[in-house]
């Protein structure tokens, strides 16, 4: 697939997925995700998708400093509801990477691999997201501030041209 080169420069994350191993999706249960996977899920690249991907990578690195993160063995809580701002978009990326879901998740096989009730919204937390490793109950809270990332001064005019269907191919790119 054609995509900007810098997508491939973003750190990839490897996770052990016991369900993937059980179902022989991978020989050793290791799944690797890159930023482009998050972009494909969302259908676009933007600061929200980038912060969801990077925050998840950082949180998992913190929770599993000497081990491979275990996909599906994490609880993730959001301070806001799923329809507030960009919370739903972030939750979709986080869910794809970690395998966690709310009540609509995978119910498991023979009492194993349950992915339901691991993603929660409107939880009273100080940060935006809290990741909890289920085997140790270790947690990390995530807070981001995208206001510190300056937009290109050309963005308003370019966006107006794109929305108004008057942008050239170069402006769209």
Secondary structure, 3 states (H helix, E strand, C coil): CCCCHHHHHCCCEEEECHHHHHCCCCCCCEEEECHHHHHHHHCCCCHHHHHHHHHHHHHHHHHCCCCCEECCCEEEEECCCCCCCCHHHHHHHHHHHHCCCCCCCCCCECCECCCCCCEECCCCCCCCEEEEECCCCCEEEECCCHHHCCCCCCHHHHHHHHHCCCCCHHHHC
